[in-house]
């Protein structure tokens, strides 16, 4: 109807039938078309699990004869040309008994289709399964993680009929991508080490997820480079804010930050699209043909713009990018320009894994004891698990000394948590080296306001860009510093200096 057409024009993903069902599904693909081999058209379709969509089962049971007639009429030009309404009714009854039904048979029944649309609009997703019962979820709303995955697949992924795989040299990145796919598509997935031992393969099995990705990106099956380009929907204004997420995925796949910022691709269309995007960002670059593809080198003065617009979620490339951006020439100072969003986690936390892992975390004693008691471990067993000596663990538990970030990250992983959510959950925000300091775990308005008065310099010195007593008091309260005299314009705190240089965006000024 008119309302659905208008909705589909604004949100194409809501037209889920057009996304996951293709014309080829209705064609007889038997090896010998003249044979009497049974045509299994419906088994190729996505199925709806009726134990999840219970209201559809009730609606279809109440309209069996009408739905059977509609099914006969709908499929009369397909390879499944069954003219018997009674036969279609029996077919429907079998599906209802099995509690799963092809999406096409729901679509032809107006009331059931309306109920399904109402449900998936509310949940912003649809749960599908294959004829064998393998389930996956298709999100119906674009998110930053979803668009990032599209960029990763366009860069290092390959689509096949029933699955896609992604290649990366980093085990941590592959594990992160697997986590993203499980969150987005509710699929199991798997990864393994490559034959040569220097790369890893991530596998996601779902015909409907593959078609969903193909619909959004135009990414072809098998060889891809002749058609690979930035998805056209990202050029539309209402979705253009996701462009950075897409290019972040593509850069995490095909860019390098080790010595300079360079992106390489075999696809001329991708390079052309990136040139257009960089022109909008006013990024300066040069293009060079490098067999077997093309490389784009970003000039040093534009690297910060790229980092802010695109950034990186790749565990290793994020560190390389941060190192590249932190390089400065002698005799230069820097003025605060905001937060380096590239160094935030996908959850919006500052990524403390980028800081010096020797920095210690305060107030960990009770937490270590609690973890040991919850697992019914002795102190010796926990010490062995964390690769510590008995006496070191004792010192940590009694708060005589403090464990480093590296050990806290290990403890978080044993509880199946990432470092930053672990720190947040346990209210661990005080850190130390020689001197102690309280650090925010995520950006805030107050954090941004106060960071502008702090400028990191050489030899771990921090210049105070204010002599206002009120501002000094706020700095003392927020970071738990001990600035007693506003006239003092410099302080030394290695942890705070590391925090500022890692997450502060400072513009170079001669």
C-alpha positions in Angstrom: 0.0 0.0 0.0 0.9 3.7 -0.2 2.2 3.8 3.4 4.5 0.9 2.9 5.9 2.4 -0.3 6.6 5.7 1.4 8.3 3.8 4.3 10.4 1.7 1.9 11.6 4.8 0.0 12.8 6.4 3.3 14.1 3.2 4.9 15.0 0.6 2.2 15.9 -2.1 4.7 12.3 -2.3 5.9 11.6 -3.9 2.5 13.1 -7.1 3.9 11.5 -9.4 1.3 13.3 -7.5 -1.5 16.5 -7.6 0.4 16.8 -11.4 1.0 14.7 -13.0 -1.8 15.9 -12.9 -5.4 14.4 -13.7 -8.7 16.6 -16.7 -9.1 14.9 -18.3 -6.1 11.8 -18.9 -8.3 13.6 -20.6 -11.1 14.2 -24.4 -11.6 17.9 -25.0 -11.2 17.8 -28.8 -11.5 20.8 -30.3 -13.5 18.3 -31.8 -15.9 15.2 -29.5 -16.3 13.4 -32.2 -18.2 13.6 -34.7 -15.4 10.9 -35.4 -12.9 13.2 -34.2 -10.1 11.1 -32.4 -7.4 11.6 -28.6 -7.6 12.4 -27.3 -4.1 11.6 -23.7 -4.5 10.3 -23.0 -1.0 13.3 -24.5 0.7 15.4 -21.9 -0.9 13.4 -19.1 0.8 14.1 -17.6 4.2 11.9 -19.0 6.9 10.3 -17.3 9.8 10.5 -19.2 13.2 6.9 -19.4 14.4 8.0 -20.2 18.0 9.3 -16.6 17.9 6.6 -15.0 15.8 3.6 -16.7 17.5 1.1 -14.2 16.3 1.8 -15.2 12.7 1.0 -18.8 13.4 -2.4 -17.8 14.8 -3.2 -15.5 11.9 -2.2 -18.1 9.3 -4.2 -20.9 11.0 -7.3 -18.7 10.8 -6.9 -18.1 7.1 -5.6 -21.4 5.7 -7.8 -21.7 2.6 -7.3 -18.0 1.6 -3.5 -18.3 2.1 -3.4 -21.6 0.2 -5.2 -20.0 -2.8 -2.9 -16.9 -2.6 0.1 -19.3 -2.6 -1.1 -21.1 -5.7 -1.7 -17.8 -7.5 1.6 -16.3 -6.4 3.8 -19.2 -7.5 2.0 -20.1 -10.7 4.7 -18.7 -13.0 7.6 -20.1 -10.9 9.1 -23.6 -11.2 6.7 -24.6 -8.4 3.5 -24.7 -10.5 1.1 -26.6 -8.2 -2.5 -25.8 -9.3 -4.2 -27.6 -6.4 -5.4 -25.3 -3.6 -5.9 -28.4 -1.4 -2.2 -29.3 -2.0 -1.2 -25.8 -0.9 -3.3 -26.1 2.2 -1.6 -29.3 3.2 1.7 -27.7 2.6 0.8 -24.8 4.9 -0.4 -27.2 7.6 3.0 -29.0 7.5 4.9 -25.7 7.9 2.6 -24.7 10.8 3.2 -28.0 12.5 7.0 -27.6 12.1 6.7 -24.1 13.5 8.5 -22.4 10.6 7.2 -21.0 7.4 8.7 -19.4 4.2 8.7 -15.6 4.3 7.0 -15.6 0.9 3.9 -17.4 2.3 3.5 -14.7 5.0 3.9 -11.9 2.5 1.0 -13.0 0.4 -1.4 -13.0 3.4 -2.2 -9.3 4.1 -3.1 -9.7 7.8 0.0 -11.8 8.6 2.3 -9.5 6.7 0.9 -6.5 8.6 1.5 -8.2 11.9 5.1 -9.1 10.9 5.8 -5.5 9.7 4.4 -4.1 13.0 6.7 -6.5 15.0 9.9 -5.9 13.1 9.3 -2.2 13.0 9.2 -2.2 16.8 12.2 -4.5 17.2 14.2 -2.9 14.3 15.3 -6.4 13.2 13.9 -9.6 11.7 14.8 -13.2 12.8 15.2 -15.6 9.8 16.2 -19.2 9.5 17.1 -21.6 6.7 15.1 -24.7 5.9 17.5 -26.6 8.1 16.8 -24.4 11.1 20.0 -22.3 11.1 19.0 -18.8 12.5 20.3 -15.3 11.9 19.1 -11.8 12.6 19.0 -9.1 10.0 19.2 -5.5 11.5 16.8 -3.1 9.8 18.4 0.1 11.0 21.9 1.3 10.1 24.4 1.6 12.9 28.1 2.6 13.1 29.2 -1.0 13.8 27.1 -2.4 10.9 28.6 0.2 8.4 32.1 -0.5 9.8 31.6 -4.2 9.1 30.5 -3.4 5.5 33.8 -1.5 5.1 35.8 -4.4 6.5 34.1 -6.8 4.1 34.7 -4.6 1.1 38.4 -4.4 2.1 39.3 -7.9 3.3 36.1 -9.9 2.9 34.8 -12.2 0.2 31.1 -13.2 -0.4 30.0 -16.7 -1.3 26.5 -18.1 -1.7 26.0 -19.2 1.9 28.8 -17.5 3.8 31.4 -14.7 3.8 34.9 -14.7 5.2 37.3 -12.0 6.3 41.1 -12.1 6.4 43.3 -10.2 8.8 46.8 -10.6 10.3 45.7 -9.7 13.8 44.0 -12.4 16.0 42.6 -9.6 18.3 41.0 -7.9 15.3 39.5 -11.1 14.1 38.1 -11.8 17.5 36.7 -8.3 17.7 35.0 -8.6 14.2 33.6 -12.0 15.3 32.1 -10.3 18.4 30.6 -7.5 16.2 29.1 -10.0 13.8 27.6 -12.0 16.6 26.1 -8.9 18.1 24.7 -7.7 14.8 23.5 -10.9 13.2 23.2 -13.3 16.1 25.2 -16.0 14.3 27.8 -18.3 15.8 30.7 -17.7 13.4 34.2 -19.1 13.7 37.8 -18.2 12.9 41.0 -20.2 12.4 44.7 -19.6 11.7 45.7 -19.5 8.0 48.0 -22.1 6.4 51.1 -19.9 6.5 50.5 -18.9 10.2 50.7 -15.2 9.6 46.9 -14.4 9.1 43.5 -15.5 10.4 40.3 -16.3 8.7 36.8 -15.4 10.1 33.8 -17.3 8.8 30.2 -16.3 9.0 27.6 -18.8 7.6 24.3 -17.3 6.7 22.8 -17.0 3.2 20.6 -14.2 4.4 23.4 -12.1 5.9 25.3 -12.6 2.7 22.4 -11.3 0.7 21.9 -8.4 3.1 25.6 -7.3 2.7 25.3 -7.7 -1.1 22.2 -5.5 -1.1 23.9 -2.7 0.9 27.3 -2.7 -0.8 26.8 -4.2 -4.2 29.8 -6.4 -3.3 29.7 -9.2 -5.8 30.3 -12.9 -5.2 33.8 -14.2 -5.8 36.1 -11.7 -7.5 35.0 -8.2 -6.5 37.5 -5.5 -7.5 35.9 -4.6 -10.9 32.7 -3.5 -9.1 34.0 -2.5 -5.6 33.2 1.1 -4.6 31.7 3.1 -1.7 28.0 2.2 -1.2 25.8 4.7 -2.9 23.4 5.1 0.0 26.2 6.8 2.0 26.1 9.7 -0.5 22.6 10.5 0.6 22.4 13.3 3.2 20.4 11.3 5.8 23.0 8.6 6.0 26.2 10.6 5.2 27.2 10.6 8.9 28.0 6.9 8.5 30.6 7.5 5.8 33.4 7.8 8.4 32.4 4.4 9.8 32.6 2.8 6.3 36.0 4.2 5.5 37.2 3.3 9.0 36.4 -0.3 8.1 38.1 -0.1 4.7 41.1 1.7 6.2 41.4 -1.0 9.0 41.5 -3.5 6.2 43.7 -1.8 3.6 45.5 1.2 5.2 48.9 1.4 6.9 50.1 3.9 9.6 53.6 2.4 10.3 55.7 5.1 8.7 53.2 7.3 7.0 49.4 7.3 6.3 48.7 5.3 3.1 45.7 3.6 1.7 46.0 1.1 -1.1 43.5 -0.7 -3.4 43.2 -2.5 -6.7 39.9 -0.8 -7.4 40.1 2.5 -9.3 36.5 3.2 -8.3 37.3 3.0 -4.6 40.3 5.3 -5.0 38.1 7.8 -6.9 35.4 7.7 -4.2 38.1 8.3 -1.5 39.5 11.2 -3.4 36.0 12.7 -3.5 35.5 12.1 0.2 38.9 13.6 1.1 38.1 16.7 -1.1 35.0 17.3 1.1 37.2 17.0 4.2 39.8 19.3 2.7 42.5 16.6 3.1 45.6 16.9 1.1 47.1 13.8 -0.5 48.9 12.4 -3.5 48.1 9.4 -5.6 50.7 6.9 -6.8 50.4 3.8 -8.9 51.9 0.9 -7.0 51.7 -2.6 -8.6 49.2 -4.2 -8.6 47.0 -1.3 -7.5 46.9 2.4 -6.5 48.1 4.0 -3.3 47.0 7.3 -1.7 49.4 9.0 0.7 48.0 11.6 3.1 50.3 14.6 3.8 51.3 15.0 7.4 49.3 18.2 7.8 46.1 16.4 7.0 46.6 13.2 9.1 44.7 14.6 12.1 41.7 15.4 9.9 41.6 11.8 8.6 42.0 10.5 12.2 39.1 12.6 13.4 36.8 11.7 10.5 37.7 8.1 10.1 39.9 6.8 13.0 40.6 3.2 13.7 39.0 0.3 15.7 41.8 -2.1 14.7 43.6 -3.0 18.0 47.1 -2.8 16.4 46.5 -0.1 13.7 44.9 2.1 16.3 48.2 2.1 18.2 50.2 2.7 15.0 47.9 5.7 14.1 48.3 7.2 17.6 52.1 6.8 17.4 52.1 8.4 13.9 50.0 11.4 15.1 52.1 12.0 18.2 55.3 12.7 16.2 56.4 16.3 16.6 59.3 18.4 15.5 61.7 20.2 17.9 60.7 23.7 18.9 57.0 23.2 18.4 54.2 23.5 20.9 50.6 22.3 20.7 47.2 23.9 21.5 44.3 21.8 22.6 41.6 21.2 19.9 39.5 18.5 21.5 39.5 14.7 21.9 41.1 12.3 19.5 38.0 10.2 18.7 40.3 7.7 17.0 41.5 6.6 20.4 38.1 5.9 21.9 36.7 2.4 22.1 33.5 1.5 20.2 31.6 1.9 23.5 32.8 5.5 23.8 35.5 5.0 26.5 39.0 6.3 26.4 41.0 3.3 25.3 43.5 2.8 28.1 45.1 -0.1 26.3 46.9 2.6 24.3 48.6 4.0 27.4 51.8 2.8 29.0 50.8 -0.6 30.4 53.2 -0.1 33.4 50.9 2.6 34.8 49.3 1.1 37.9 45.6 0.9 38.9 44.8 1.9 42.5 42.4 0.3 44.9 42.6 -3.2 43.4 43.1 -5.2 46.6 39.5 -5.9 47.5 38.7 -6.7 43.9 41.5 -9.3 43.7 40.3 -10.9 46.9 36.7 -11.0 45.7 37.7 -12.6 42.4 39.7 -15.2 44.2 36.8 -16.0 46.6 34.2 -16.2 43.8 36.3 -18.8 41.9 37.2 -20.6 45.2 40.9 -20.2 44.4 43.7 -20.1 46.9 46.1 -17.2 46.7 48.7 -19.5 45.1 46.3 -20.6 42.4 45.3 -17.0 41.5 49.0 -16.0 41.5 49.8 -18.8 39.0 46.8 -17.9 36.8 48.0 -14.3 36.6 51.7 -15.3 36.2 52.6 -13.6 39.5 54.6 -14.6 42.5 52.7 -15.4 45.7 54.3 -12.4 47.5 53.5 -10.0 44.6 49.8 -11.0 44.7 49.8 -10.6 48.5 51.2 -7.1 48.2 48.5 -6.2 45.6 45.7 -7.7 47.8 46.8 -5.7 50.8 47.2 -2.5 48.7 50.9 -2.2 49.6 51.6 -1.9 45.9 49.3 -1.5 42.9 49.0 -3.8 39.8 49.8 -2.4 36.3 47.3 -1.9 33.6 48.6 -5.0 31.8 47.6 -7.2 34.7 44.2 -5.6 35.2 43.5 -6.2 31.5 44.4 -9.9 32.0 42.0 -10.0 35.0 39.3 -8.4 32.9 39.7 -11.0 30.2 39.3 -13.8 32.7 35.9 -12.3 33.4 35.1 -12.1 29.7 35.2 -8.3 29.7 37.2 -5.7 27.9 39.4 -3.4 29.9 37.4 -0.2 29.9 33.9 -1.7 30.8 35.8 -3.6 33.6 37.2 -0.4 35.0 33.9 1.4 34.7 31.9 -1.4 36.3 34.3 -1.5 39.3 34.7 2.3 39.6 38.5 2.1 39.0 39.5 5.6 38.0 42.7 6.3 40.1 46.0 5.5 38.6 49.6 6.0 39.5 53.3 5.9 38.6 55.5 8.1 40.7 52.5 10.4 41.4 48.8 9.5 41.5 45.9 11.0 39.6 42.2 10.4 38.9 41.3 10.0 35.3 37.9 10.1 33.5 37.0 6.8 31.8 35.1 8.6 29.0 34.9 12.1 27.6 32.6 14.6 29.2 31.8 18.3 28.9 33.8 19.1 32.1 36.7 17.0 30.9 36.9 18.9 27.7 36.7 22.3 29.5 39.5 21.4 31.8 41.9 19.8 29.3 42.2 23.1 27.4 44.1 24.5 30.5 46.7 21.7 30.3 49.3 21.4 27.7 51.8 18.5 27.7 55.4 19.4 26.9 58.8 17.7 26.8 60.1 15.5 29.6 56.6 14.7 30.9 56.0 18.3 31.9 52.5 19.8 31.8 52.1 23.6 31.4 49.1 25.2 33.1 47.5 27.7 30.8 45.7 29.6 33.6 46.4 31.4 36.8 42.7 31.5 37.8 42.1 30.2 41.3 38.6 28.9 40.4 40.0 26.9 37.4 42.8 25.6 39.5 40.4 24.3 42.1 38.4 22.6 39.4 41.5 20.9 38.1 42.4 19.8 41.6 39.0 18.3 42.2 38.6 16.6 38.8 42.0 15.1 38.5 42.7 15.0 42.3 45.9 17.0 41.8 47.7 19.1 44.4 48.2 22.5 42.7 48.4 24.8 45.8 49.6 28.0 44.1 47.9 29.3 40.9 51.1 31.1 40.1 52.8 27.8 39.5 52.6 27.3 35.7 54.1 23.8 35.4 53.6 20.4 37.0 55.0 16.9 36.5 52.7 13.9 36.5 53.6 11.1 34.1 50.2 9.4 34.2 48.3 12.7 33.4 50.9 13.6 30.8 50.4 10.2 29.1 46.6 10.7 29.2 46.8 14.2 27.6 49.2 13.1 24.8 47.2 10.0 24.1 43.7 11.4 24.0 44.1 15.1 23.5 44.1 16.6 20.0 46.7 19.3 20.0 47.3 21.6 17.0 51.0 22.2 16.3 52.0 25.9 16.6 55.5 27.1 15.9 
